[in-house]
Amino acid sequence: MSCTAHLRLPFFDAKHRAFAEELDQWAHQAVVDIEGGETGRRDVDALCKRWVRELGAAGWLRYCVPAGFGGAYDPLRSLYLVIARETLARHSGLADFAFTMQGLGSGPVTLAGSDELKNRYLPRVAGGTAIAAFALTEPEAGSDVAAMALSAQRAGDHYVLDGEKTFISNGGIADFYTVFARTGEAPGARGISAFLVEARTPGFDIAERIEVVAPHPLARLRFQSCRVSLAHLIGAPGEGFKIAMRTLDIFRAGVAAAALGFARRALDEALARVAARKMFGQTLGDFQLTQAALADMATEIDAAALLTYRAAWLRDVEGVPTTREAAMAKMAATESAQRVIDRAVQIFGGLGVSVGSVVEHLYREIRPLRIYEGATEVQKLIIGRDLLKARN
């Protein structure tokens, strides 16, 4: 089947399909050159740094930043973002991770940064010469972002940051971090501001590196009397929460797309396995139970894909807020991908749980997607509240 057959829908045009085909061909070779086909223990920091460099050199990171600052489009085009993440995820979870973190980490600068910040950082993000990170989560403030405790006190032409962030992707390898801190203009979410903090800023350090089931650079960050120039404030004081939510709205459909990529790879692996595996005088694919499992997998993928593409299309073409649609896509795609990949593991039997196999790797890759950028339970709250708001 063509790598773009699933894009022959009204959401996409010939340019989108050409983009997907070119990226698919590039990623097919790049994963061999960069990762060498290995899925076991690796130097994840070095691999992620190389993926960023290679993605930038090949021009793919241009889709993460706006035109005028080294990017491809202004505003960012969600359809290209979901195509990129789905395509890269089919080939490599690390490639997908490297791509999306460049967009997510620099997203607040794109949305609300000064011209000085945009000119200084966005071209480097697009070229893969600077690695970005998005620092929102804290030890006691994950889904409840408004509960964050990291403080930023104004001191002349600087802000002084004190506190911690945790589970920060690209922590330890990023060149700069978009950091959200409490500046106290108002209670709760209205008293949060956004800052760009360079990795070498005095008072900032990596307190702990964190290992998770799908290995990627992750860390706990510590700020101790960390002085950040007023020029590095992103947007106005007190606008940080809105900036964070707007950034997540842009990239949340991309999480769904990554889940699609993992699920499609799992289905591909399962189809190849059942066609080749001989048992009881026939292939595994000849059994009706196997065919039923494959049918469930394919149907769940297609259903999640439609929700994902709809969210991206509405944002690009209709230009409307897609908070509810992106939440639906993220929830449906990540939950269904978990089921699809679990079925693939079951089809492979003992080989499916053997460390280093493709489906075992996918099993570890998919699990965090149901948590980060808003856990499934949070997506349900977003959808429910939006439905009630629309009714009133």
N, C-alpha and C positions, 0 to 999 in steps of 0.2 A: 504494500500500500504506500502511496506517495506520502512524504513527510508533511505535506500541506493539505491532504485530503480533508482533514477536519476543519480547514479554514475556508472551505467552499460553502460559505454561508453568507447571508446578506450583510453581516457585520463587517466583512472584509472585502478588499478590492485586490486588483492584480499587484499593486505595490506591496501590500501586506504579505501576500503569498511569496513574492520574490524575495522580500526581506527574510521570511522564514526559511526559504530554501537555501539562501546564501549563508545564513547563520547556522543552519543545520550542517551544511557541508564543512564550514569552518570549525564548528565545535567537534565534529566527528574526528577531525585530524588533531585539533588542539588538545583533546583529552588524552590522546596517545602521547603527544609530545610533552605535555605538562605532567600528567599523572602516571603515564606508562601502564595504564590499565589496572593499577593496584587499588584495592579498596580496604586493605588492612591498616596497620599502624603506619602513620606517615608524619612528616614534618608539616603539620597543617599550616603553621604560620608562613613558612616559606612558600607553600603551594598557593595560599591565598594571595600573597604578595605578587607571585608570578601571574596568577590569573588576572589580577587587576592590571598589571603592566601589559599583558597580552591583549586583554579586552580593550584597553585604551589604545594601544598601537594599531589594532585592527579597526578602530572606529566605532565599536559597539557601545562604548560608554557615552557617546554623543547623545544617545537617546535618554540619558539620565539627567541631563542639564539643558537649559533653554538655549535656543538660537541667540546669537549675539555674545555668548560667553563660551563658545566652543561646542555648543550643542546642535541638535538637528532640528528641533521644532520649539516654538514658543506659542502657547504653553506646551508643557510636556504632553505627549500623546499616549493615552492609556492603552490603546490597542497595540501599539508597538511594545510597550512595557510588558503586557501579558504574553504576547507572542515570544518575546525574548526570554522571559522567565520559564515559560512552558518548554521551549526548545532547549534551553540550557539545562534545565532540570532533568530532561530525558537522558542527557549525556553525563552530567556531573552535578551533584549537589553543591560542591564547592564553587563551581563556575557560576551557578545560579546565585549563591550566597555573595560572592564577590561583586557580581553585577548589581544586585539589588541594594546592597549596603552603600554603594557609591551614590545611588539615587536617594535612598532614605536618609543617609547621613548629611547630604548636602541639600535635601529638600527644603528645610526651613530657610536656608540662605536664598534659594531660588524664589521662595514665596515672599519673604519679608526682609531679606538682607539689604544692606545699603549697597550702592553701586560700587563702593570701595571693596566691600567683602565679596561681592559677585565677581568683580574683575580679578581679584587676588586669588580666589579659591576655585571657582567653578571651572575655568579652563584646565586647571591641573587635575580636577576630578575627571573631566571628560577625556583627558589624555592619559589617565592612569598613572600620573606621577605623584599624586597625593591620595592617601587612603582616608576615607571619611567614616565617622561613627555617629550614632544617634543615641544619646545618653538620657533616657527617660526613667527607667525602672530603678527603684530603690529597695533596700531590704524590707521596708514596711509599706511600700507603695508600688504595687504592681498594677493590677487592674484598676485600683482606686488611685488614679494619677493625682487627683486633687489633694491626696494625703501626703504628698512628698514633703520631706523635711530639709533637704539640702537648701541652705540659706545663701542669699547673695545680698550683702549690705553695701549700700552706696558709700564710697569714701572718696570725695572729690571727683576726679576724672577716671576713677576705677570702681569696680565692684569687687568685694572680697567674698569668695565662696568658701563655705565650710560644710562638710558632710560627705556622704557617700552615694554612689550609684552602683548597681550590681546587675549581673547578667547582661552586660553590655557587649554586643557583637562588635568585632574588630578591636575589642579592648586589648591593648598591648601591642598592636601593630599599626593603629591609626595615626595619621599625621595631625589630624584635628578632630575634635569632638563637638557636636552640637549638644549643649548641656542645658537642661531645664532646671531652674532653681526658684525658690520662693523669695520674692522681693517685697511682698507684703502690702501691695497697693490696696488689696481688699481681701476678705476671707476666701478660703477655698481656692477654686480654680482661677479666680480673677486676680489672684496675687502671685502669679507665676510668670517668669520672664525667661527668654531664651538667650543663650550666649554661645559664641564660638570660642573654644578653648584649644589652643595649640598644645600638642603633646609635651613639649619641652617647657611649658609654663611653670615657673617656680611655685611650689605649693601643691602641685598636682602629681600624683603618682599612681602606679598600678599596685593596689593593695594585695590582690590575689588573682591568679589565673584559675579559671573554672573549667572543668572537663564535663562534657555532657555526652549523651548516647550517640549523637550525630556530630562528630568532632568538627569544630570550627573555632577560630579565635574568640575567646569570651573571657571577661574579666570583671572584677570588682574594682571600682575607681575610688580614690580617696582625694578629698580636697581639704587642705589645711592652710588657712589664711592665703588662699590662692587669689592673687590680684589679676583681674581681667579688665582690660581697657574698656572704657565706655564705648569706644569705636567698635568693639566686638559684641555689643548688644544687638541682637537680631530682632528687628521690629521695635515697637514701643514697650516701655515697662508695663507689665501686667497682661501682655498679649501672648505670652508663651504657651498657655494651654490651647488657645485657638490655633496657634501656628502648628503645634504638635498634632492636633486633631485633623487639621487640613492636610498635613503631610501624610498622616496615616490613611486618610481617605483616598489619596492619590495612589498609594502603594499597596493598600489592603487587597485589592483585586489581584495584585501580583502574587500574593501569598496563595490565593486560590489557583492561579496559573501554575505556580511551582508544584502544587499538589497534583494538578493534572499531569504535569510532566512526569512526576514519579509514578503516578498510576498508569499512564500509558506505557511506560517502560516495563512495569510489572506485568501488564497484560501481554506485551510483546514476548517477554521471557516465558510467561506461562503458555502461550500458544506454541512457541517453539518446543517447549518441554513436552506438552501433551501429544504433539505430533511425532516426536521421536521416541518417547518412552514406551517400551513394549512390556505388556503384562497380560497373562492369561490368554495368550494367543491373539491379542489385538493391541492397538495403541491405547494409551490412556485417554486420548481424545475420543475414542469410540464409545466410551461409557456415557450414559445419559446424565449421570450425576456431574460428570466433568463438563459436559455441554451446558448444563444448567448453571454451573458456577461461572463459566465463561460469559454466559448471557447476562448474568447479574453484574459482572465486572464491567462489561461493555456498556450496559445501560446506565449504570451509575456514573461512568466517566462522561458519557454524552450529556446526561442531565446536568451535571456540575459544570460542564463546558458551556452550556447555553447560559447559565446564570453568570458565569465569569465574563463571557464575551458581552452579555447584555450590560453589565455594570460598566465595562470599559467603553462600550459604544455610546451609552447614555452620556457619559462624561465628555467624550470627544465630540460627538455629533450634536447632541441636544444641549450640551453645556449646562446641565442641571446638577444639583447636588446628588450624590449617589451613596450617601451614608448607609441607607437601608439596603440598597442593592449590593453594595460591596460587602456588607456584613453577611447577607444571604449567601453570596458567592464564596466568601471565605469559610463560613460554617459548613456549607454543603460540600465543597470541594475537599476540604481537609478531612472531614469525617468519612466521606465516601472513599477517599484515597486510602485511608487507614484500613477500611474493609477490603478494598481491592487488593492491596498489598498483602494483607493477612491471608487472603484466599490463594494468592500466588505462592506464598510460603508453604501453605498446606499442600498445594499441588506438587511442589518440589520435595515434600517429605523431609527426610533427614538432611538432604542437601540444602533445603531452604533455611535451616537454622545453623548451617555450617558457617563459621566466621570467614568472611572474605567473599562469599557468594554474592551475586548481584542482588538477589531478592532479600538476603539478610541485610545488606547495606541499605536497601530501600526501606526496610522495616524500621531501621534506626533513623533514617532521614525524615520519615513522615511524622514520627511522633511529636517532635517539638513544634511542628506547624499548627497543631491543634491548640497550642498554648500561646506562642509569641504573636505580637501585634494584636493582642486581644484574644483571650481564650474563647472556646466555643460558647461557654456560658455567658460571657460578656457580649458576644455577638447576638445571642438570643435577647438579652436585655435591650441592646441597641435597636433591634428589629421591633420588639414589642412596644418600646416607648415611642418609636417613630410612627408606628401604626396608630397608637392612641392619640398622638399629637396631630396626625393628619385628620382624625375623625372629629376633633374638637374645632 
